[in-house]
């Protein structure tokens, strides 16, 4: 029997402290040193998901990490994905396929089964790689949840993985984060923590040396490094927390000196990373809008994907957004809907089986002649398409189908999950100012982005060939260089089994 791969776990003192970034950096650093590396996160909670070549759904954070490790994403890297549809309920995606809708309470009762499924997925990965980098979820010291933990210290113990604990100094209280986390753990769990990485530092690193000394003296464990903030490259974010709060634009905060594209920040927004390629364009600005406001100053507006289309449609109506969107289109504005946003642009969204809540129908914006029926099974495909003869690729994740009149479809679909087809996708209005598509990753192809920009009057905005996947790959190298400059990579490698240390020492 083939020897199982070694494992190293990256856990956190809380949510959004930098676990994903540190794991992504280590994926690229160690694959560059010659190891076959794969990421693993037993349970992820996010509406930001993607599709593998096999048509399986998984969290985008692990897709990013797989890209950084230069391996094909596989649902074994994220066997359990929770896609929230309310504050207390979520769709559970198991091994790449929609499984059940569960409340938080009912989900807890399924944890042992899901822990077994996650262990099996990890075991399969360990047969194919040299090293598995396990990422945790939230805080690894949530004492009320630890008995049913399937993703943090319990999984690290199963994998016999030493743990690097990540803390975020930017949010304050980094000393309490670290010491408090250890204080919540049993002696055995404390022993599994090998050391710390402190993330998001601002200022002069030399001034923090007394703090490092205090942490090491107090805990008896090393600080593997302090990562400063970075702004010279961009890595896809895992959770929508990055587009919340002060980063949302208000009507008086929009730049007048360059064209601006607005994305409506829906309550159940999904796959917001669709717009990262636009956000990286130097000659225009991308903003997220939550408070209803005039859209007249925007070059284009995008309705993004949603995990709860009917609920978010009602939110648009109740908040006054529908009126602003219709006025914007009446005044000549350009509006694009993607996935759930595309469904909202139509006349009706029907949910006869109660896929998203109580059965019924919700009136759409009526800006496209499209009618949608939500129904199982979920479509999850890697898709190639053409738009006016320009080839592109993306992925689809949606419940239900939308009917568009003949002659008004937007894209010609050529292939889904490796199977040739001759289908249509999306819809475009007669004046070509309102369009919708199910295609996530629409802006990953430079030529597609150029065509869309030209259609909204921004043909002068330059789109580099280093765009989409190519830009992401360059960013992984920049992240690896940044991390290697500030982390003691050799000390982290010393946590691995001796045979891997020897292999890495011969290649360094």
C-alpha positions in Angstrom: 0.0 0.0 0.0 1.3 3.4 -0.9 2.5 5.5 2.0 0.1 8.2 3.1 1.0 11.8 2.5 2.1 13.9 5.4 -0.3 16.6 6.7 0.3 20.1 8.0 -2.7 22.1 9.4 -3.2 25.9 9.3 -5.8 26.9 11.9 -6.9 30.3 13.2 -7.7 32.3 16.3 -10.9 33.4 14.5 -12.7 33.9 11.2 -11.0 35.9 8.5 -7.6 36.0 10.2 -5.7 34.8 7.1 -5.8 31.0 7.2 -6.6 30.8 3.5 -3.9 33.2 2.5 -1.2 31.4 4.6 -2.3 28.0 3.2 -2.3 29.4 -0.4 1.2 30.8 0.1 2.5 27.5 1.5 0.9 25.6 -1.5 2.9 27.7 -4.0 6.1 27.8 -1.9 6.2 24.0 -1.4 5.2 23.1 -4.9 8.0 25.3 -6.2 10.3 23.3 -3.9 9.3 20.1 -5.7 6.6 18.5 -3.5 3.2 17.4 -4.8 0.9 19.4 -2.6 -2.9 19.5 -2.3 -5.1 21.7 -0.1 -7.9 20.3 2.1 -10.7 21.9 4.1 -13.1 19.4 5.5 -16.0 21.9 5.9 -16.3 25.2 4.3 -19.1 27.7 4.7 -19.4 30.1 1.8 -21.6 31.0 -1.1 -18.5 31.6 -3.2 -18.1 28.2 -4.9 -16.7 26.8 -8.2 -16.9 23.7 -10.3 -14.3 21.1 -11.0 -13.6 19.5 -14.4 -15.8 16.6 -13.3 -18.7 18.9 -12.7 -18.5 18.8 -8.9 -19.0 21.9 -6.7 -16.5 23.0 -4.1 -15.5 26.2 -2.3 -13.5 28.7 -4.3 -10.9 29.1 -1.6 -9.8 25.5 -2.1 -9.9 26.0 -5.9 -7.5 29.0 -5.4 -5.2 26.8 -3.3 -5.3 24.1 -5.8 -4.3 26.6 -8.5 -1.5 27.8 -6.3 -0.3 24.2 -5.9 -0.6 23.7 -9.7 -3.0 20.8 -9.4 -6.5 20.3 -10.7 -9.2 21.1 -8.1 -11.1 18.1 -6.9 -14.1 17.9 -4.5 -12.0 15.7 -2.1 -10.2 18.9 -1.3 -13.5 20.3 0.2 -15.9 17.4 0.8 -18.4 19.5 2.8 -19.6 22.9 1.6 -22.3 24.8 3.5 -24.1 27.4 1.3 -26.1 29.7 3.7 -29.6 30.5 2.6 -30.6 32.1 5.9 -29.1 33.0 9.3 -29.9 29.5 10.6 -30.0 27.2 7.5 -27.8 26.2 4.6 -27.7 23.9 1.6 -25.2 21.1 2.3 -23.0 20.1 -0.7 -21.4 16.7 0.0 -18.6 15.4 -2.1 -19.4 17.9 -4.9 -23.2 17.4 -5.1 -26.1 19.2 -3.4 -27.2 16.8 -0.6 -29.7 18.4 1.8 -31.0 21.7 3.1 -30.4 21.7 6.9 -30.9 24.0 9.8 -28.0 24.6 12.1 -29.5 22.3 14.7 -30.3 19.4 12.3 -26.9 19.7 10.7 -25.2 19.1 14.1 -26.8 15.7 14.2 -25.2 14.7 11.0 -21.7 15.7 12.0 -20.4 12.2 12.8 -21.4 11.0 9.3 -19.8 14.0 7.7 -16.7 13.6 9.7 -16.4 10.1 8.4 -17.0 11.3 4.8 -14.3 14.0 5.3 -11.8 11.5 6.7 -12.4 9.3 3.6 -11.8 12.3 1.3 -8.6 13.2 3.1 -7.4 9.6 2.9 -8.0 9.5 -0.8 -6.0 12.7 -1.2 -3.2 11.3 0.9 -2.8 8.5 -1.7 -2.1 11.0 -4.5 0.2 13.6 -3.0 3.3 14.1 -0.9 1.8 16.7 1.5 -1.7 17.8 2.3 -2.2 21.3 3.8 -5.3 21.3 6.0 -7.1 24.6 6.5 -9.3 25.1 9.5 -12.6 27.1 9.8 -13.3 30.1 12.1 -11.6 29.7 15.5 -10.2 26.4 16.5 -11.2 27.1 20.1 -15.0 27.5 19.9 -15.6 25.5 23.0 -19.3 25.1 22.4 -18.7 23.5 19.0 -15.5 21.5 19.6 -17.3 18.2 20.6 -18.7 18.1 17.0 -15.7 19.6 15.3 -14.9 18.1 11.9 -12.5 20.7 10.5 -10.1 22.0 13.1 -8.2 20.2 15.8 -10.1 17.0 15.6 -9.3 16.7 12.0 -5.7 17.7 12.6 -5.5 15.0 15.3 -6.9 12.4 12.8 -4.3 13.4 10.2 -1.5 13.6 12.9 -0.8 17.1 11.6 1.2 19.7 13.4 -0.6 23.0 13.6 0.4 26.5 12.6 -2.0 28.9 14.3 -2.7 32.2 12.5 -3.7 35.4 14.3 -4.7 38.8 12.9 -2.9 41.8 14.5 -4.9 44.3 12.5 -8.1 43.6 14.4 -6.3 44.2 17.7 -5.7 42.0 20.7 -3.3 39.7 19.0 -1.7 38.6 22.3 -5.1 37.7 23.8 -6.0 35.9 20.6 -3.0 33.6 20.9 -2.9 33.1 24.6 -6.7 32.9 24.9 -6.9 30.3 22.2 -4.4 28.1 24.0 -6.2 28.6 27.3 -9.4 27.2 25.8 -7.6 24.0 24.6 -6.8 20.8 26.5 -3.1 20.1 27.2 -3.1 17.5 24.3 -4.6 20.1 21.9 -2.1 22.7 23.1 0.7 20.3 22.3 -0.5 20.0 18.7 0.0 23.8 18.2 3.6 24.1 16.9 3.8 27.8 16.5 2.2 31.0 15.2 2.0 33.2 12.2 0.8 36.8 12.8 -1.0 38.3 9.9 -1.8 41.8 8.6 0.9 43.9 10.3 1.2 47.6 9.6 4.3 49.7 10.5 7.9 49.0 11.5 8.4 45.3 12.2 11.4 45.9 14.5 9.0 47.7 16.9 7.1 44.5 17.3 10.0 42.3 18.3 9.3 42.7 22.0 5.8 41.4 21.3 7.2 38.4 19.5 9.6 37.7 22.5 6.7 37.9 24.9 4.5 35.5 22.9 7.4 33.0 22.7 8.3 33.3 26.4 4.6 33.1 27.5 3.7 30.1 25.3 7.0 28.3 24.8 6.2 28.1 21.1 7.8 30.0 18.2 6.4 32.8 16.1 7.2 31.6 12.5 6.8 35.1 11.2 4.8 38.3 10.9 3.2 39.0 7.5 2.7 42.7 6.6 -0.3 43.9 4.7 0.2 43.6 0.9 -1.3 45.8 -1.8 0.9 45.1 -4.8 -1.0 42.0 -5.8 -4.5 40.5 -5.2 -5.7 37.1 -4.1 -9.3 36.0 -4.4 -11.1 36.4 -1.1 -13.0 33.4 0.4 -15.9 35.2 2.1 -18.1 38.2 1.3 -16.9 39.8 4.5 -14.3 41.6 2.3 -17.0 43.6 0.6 -18.9 44.5 3.7 -19.0 47.6 5.9 -16.9 50.6 5.0 -15.8 49.2 1.7 -19.3 49.6 0.4 -19.7 52.7 -1.7 -22.1 55.5 -0.9 -23.5 58.1 -3.4 -21.1 60.7 -2.2 -18.0 58.5 -2.3 -17.9 57.7 -6.0 -14.9 59.0 -8.0 -15.8 61.5 -10.7 -12.4 61.2 -12.4 -12.7 57.7 -13.8 -15.6 55.5 -15.0 -17.2 53.4 -12.3 -19.0 50.0 -12.5 -21.4 49.2 -9.6 -22.3 45.8 -8.2 -25.4 45.6 -6.1 -24.4 44.0 -2.8 -27.3 41.5 -2.4 -28.0 40.0 1.1 -27.3 36.5 -0.3 -24.6 37.5 -2.8 -22.7 34.5 -4.2 -19.5 34.2 -6.4 -18.6 37.9 -6.0 -15.1 36.9 -7.2 -16.6 36.9 -10.7 -15.8 40.6 -10.7 -12.2 40.5 -9.5 -10.9 40.9 -13.0 -12.9 44.1 -13.3 -11.7 45.3 -9.9 -8.0 45.0 -11.1 -8.5 47.2 -14.2 -6.4 50.3 -13.6 -8.6 52.7 -15.7 -12.0 52.1 -14.1 -13.3 51.5 -10.6 -15.5 48.7 -9.2 -17.7 49.5 -6.2 -20.3 47.5 -4.2 -23.5 49.3 -3.5 -25.9 48.3 -0.6 -27.8 51.5 0.2 -30.4 52.4 -2.5 -29.2 55.4 -4.4 -29.2 57.0 -7.8 -27.1 55.1 -10.4 -26.8 57.8 -13.0 -23.1 58.3 -12.5 -22.3 54.6 -13.2 -21.0 53.3 -16.5 -22.7 50.0 -15.8 -24.4 48.1 -13.0 -24.2 44.4 -12.3 -26.7 42.2 -10.4 -24.5 39.3 -9.1 -25.3 35.7 -8.2 -27.5 35.0 -5.3 -28.1 31.9 -3.1 -31.7 33.1 -2.5 -33.0 34.6 -5.7 -36.6 35.1 -4.7 -35.7 36.5 -1.3 -33.2 38.9 -2.8 -35.7 40.0 -5.4 -38.1 40.9 -2.6 -35.3 42.8 -0.9 -34.7 44.8 -4.1 -38.4 45.8 -4.1 -38.7 46.5 -0.3 -35.6 48.7 -0.2 -36.4 50.7 -3.3 -33.6 49.3 -5.4 -36.0 48.1 -8.1 -37.1 51.7 -8.8 -33.5 52.9 -9.1 -32.6 50.0 -11.4 -35.6 50.6 -13.7 -34.9 54.3 -13.8 -31.3 53.7 -14.6 -32.2 51.4 -17.6 -34.9 53.9 -18.8 -32.2 56.6 -18.8 -29.9 54.6 -21.0 -27.8 52.7 -18.5 -26.2 49.3 -19.0 -27.2 46.4 -16.8 -25.8 42.9 -16.5 -27.2 40.0 -14.5 -25.1 36.9 -13.7 -26.8 33.7 -12.5 -29.3 34.7 -9.8 -29.0 38.3 -11.1 -29.9 37.1 -14.6 -33.0 35.4 -13.1 -34.0 38.6 -11.4 -33.9 40.5 -14.6 -36.7 38.4 -16.1 -40.5 38.6 -15.6 -41.0 35.8 -13.1 -39.1 33.4 -10.9 -41.2 30.4 -10.1 -40.4 28.0 -7.2 -43.1 25.3 -7.4 -41.2 22.8 -5.2 -40.0 25.3 -2.5 -36.3 25.0 -3.5 -35.6 28.3 -1.8 -38.4 28.6 0.7 -42.2 28.3 0.6 -43.5 27.3 -2.9 -44.7 30.2 -5.0 -43.7 32.8 -7.7 -41.9 36.1 -7.4 -42.3 38.9 -9.9 -39.0 39.9 -11.5 -37.7 43.2 -12.7 -39.2 42.7 -16.1 -36.2 44.0 -17.9 -35.6 40.9 -20.0 -38.3 38.6 -21.6 -37.2 35.6 -19.5 -39.1 33.3 -17.2 -37.3 31.1 -14.7 -38.5 27.9 -12.9 -36.3 26.8 -10.0 -36.0 23.0 -9.8 -33.6 20.2 -9.1 -31.2 18.9 -10.0 -28.6 21.6 -9.6 -26.6 22.4 -12.7 -22.8 22.3 -12.1 -20.7 22.5 -15.2 -17.5 23.8 -16.6 -18.6 25.4 -19.8 -17.1 26.8 -23.0 -19.0 29.3 -25.0 -18.7 32.0 -27.7 -20.1 35.5 -27.7 -20.3 37.0 -31.1 -17.5 34.7 -32.3 -15.3 35.3 -29.3 -14.4 32.2 -27.3 -14.7 32.1 -23.5 -14.9 29.7 -20.7 -16.6 29.7 -17.3 -18.7 27.6 -15.0 -22.4 27.3 -14.1 -24.0 26.7 -10.7 -27.7 27.1 -10.6 -31.0 25.5 -9.6 -33.6 25.8 -12.4 -33.9 26.9 -16.0 -34.6 30.2 -17.7 -36.5 30.4 -21.0 -35.4 33.2 -23.4 -37.2 33.9 -26.8 -35.5 32.7 -29.9 -33.0 35.2 -31.3 -32.4 37.0 -28.0 -29.9 34.6 -26.4 -26.5 36.0 -25.4 -24.1 33.1 -25.7 -23.6 30.0 -27.8 -22.6 27.1 -25.5 -20.2 24.6 -27.1 -19.2 22.3 -24.3 -20.3 21.3 -20.8 -18.1 19.1 -18.6 -16.2 17.9 -21.7 -19.4 17.0 -23.7 -20.0 18.9 -26.9 -23.3 20.6 -27.3 -25.1 23.3 -29.3 -27.0 25.2 -26.6 -27.8 28.8 -25.9 -27.3 30.7 -22.7 -28.5 34.1 -21.4 -30.6 36.8 -22.9 -30.0 40.3 -24.3 -32.5 43.1 -24.8 -33.2 44.5 -28.2 -31.2 47.7 -27.5 -28.4 45.5 -26.1 -28.2 47.5 -22.9 -29.6 44.8 -20.6 -28.1 41.3 -20.7 -28.0 38.3 -18.5 -26.1 35.0 -18.3 -25.6 32.0 -16.1 -21.9 32.1 -16.7 -19.7 32.6 -13.7 -16.1 33.5 -14.6 -17.5 35.5 -17.5 -14.7 38.1 -17.1 -11.8 35.6 -16.9 -11.2 35.8 -20.7 -9.5 39.1 -21.8 -11.3 39.2 -25.1 -14.7 38.7 -23.5 -14.0 41.5 -21.0 -12.9 43.8 -23.8 -16.1 43.2 -25.7 -18.3 43.9 -22.7 -16.4 47.1 -21.9 -16.7 48.3 -25.5 -20.5 47.7 -25.3 -20.8 49.9 -22.2 -18.7 52.7 -23.8 -15.4 51.9 -22.2 -13.4 50.6 -25.3 -10.5 52.8 -24.2 -10.0 50.8 -21.0 -7.0 48.6 -21.4 -7.4 44.9 -20.6 -4.0 43.2 -20.3 -3.5 39.6 -21.5 -2.3 39.0 -17.9 -6.0 38.8 -16.8 -8.2 36.3 -15.1 -6.4 32.9 -14.6 -3.0 34.3 -15.8 -3.3 37.2 -13.4 -4.2 34.8 -10.5 -1.1 32.6 -11.3 1.2 35.6 -11.2 -0.4 36.7 -7.9 0.3 33.3 -6.4 4.0 33.8 -7.2 3.9 37.2 -5.7 2.2 35.9 -2.5 4.9 33.2 -2.2 7.7 35.7 -2.5 6.0 37.9 0.1 5.4 35.0 2.5 8.9 33.7 2.0 10.4 37.1 2.9 8.7 37.3 6.2 8.1 33.7 7.4 10.6 31.2 8.6 9.9 28.6 5.9 12.7 26.4 7.1 11.2 26.2 10.6 7.8 25.3 9.1 9.4 22.6 6.9 11.0 21.3 10.1 7.5 20.3 11.3 7.3 17.8 8.4 8.5 14.2 8.4 12.2 13.7 7.9 11.9 12.2 4.5 10.1 15.3 3.2 12.6 17.6 4.9 15.5 15.8 3.2 13.8 16.1 -0.2 13.2 19.7 0.3 16.8 20.3 1.5 18.2 18.7 -1.6 16.1 21.1 -3.8 16.6 24.3 -1.9 
